[in-house]
Amino acid sequence: MRVVFQRVKKARVTVGDRVVAEIGAGAVLLVGIRRDDTSKDVEFLARKCLGLRVFEDGEGKMNLSVSDIHGDLLAVSQFTLYGDTRKGRRPSFTDAAPPGKAHQLYEEFVSVLRTSGLRIQKGSFGELMLVEIHNDGPVTLIIDSR
C-alpha cells in the first residue's frame, strides 16, 4: 500500500460539476492499494498518516501531527500510484489491486482514519475526479507499507 501525503491549506474533489468533498487545513492522502495488500497494511498506513509530524509548532519546527492540530483529512483512491513505467511508454497497472479488493481496503482505510475523531472526507472511488490541492510548504511525502 502506498500513500502520497500532502500537507494542504485546503483541497476539494469535484466529479462533473458536483463538489463531493472539501477540506480546510490538513492533508490530502492519495491512496494506492497493491494486489497483495491486507488489513494490516491499511492499519499501519492510516496510523502513520495520523501521527506523522509534518505540521509546524509555535517555533516553526515540524513537530505536530494532523491529529495534534485537529486538521482535516481528504482520502482519494488512486490506483495509478502503482503504475509501472519501466518498459515502454504506457504504464502497466498489474501491481494495483483489482477494483473490488481496492475499494474494500480503501473503505477500511477511511474507517481507521475516522476513529481519530478528525473531520475525514473522501473522493468518489472509481470516478473521474478533479482534485484541487493547495499544497502547504510544499510538504509532500510518499509512505509505503513495506
Secondary structure, 3 states (H helix, E strand, C coil): CEEEEEEEEEEEEEECCEEEEEECCEEEEEEECECCCCHHHHHHHHHHHHHCCCEECCCCCEEECHHHHCCEEEEEECHHHHCECCCCCCCECCCECCHHHHHHHHHHHHHHHHCCCCCEEECCCCCCCEEEEEEEEEEEEEEECC
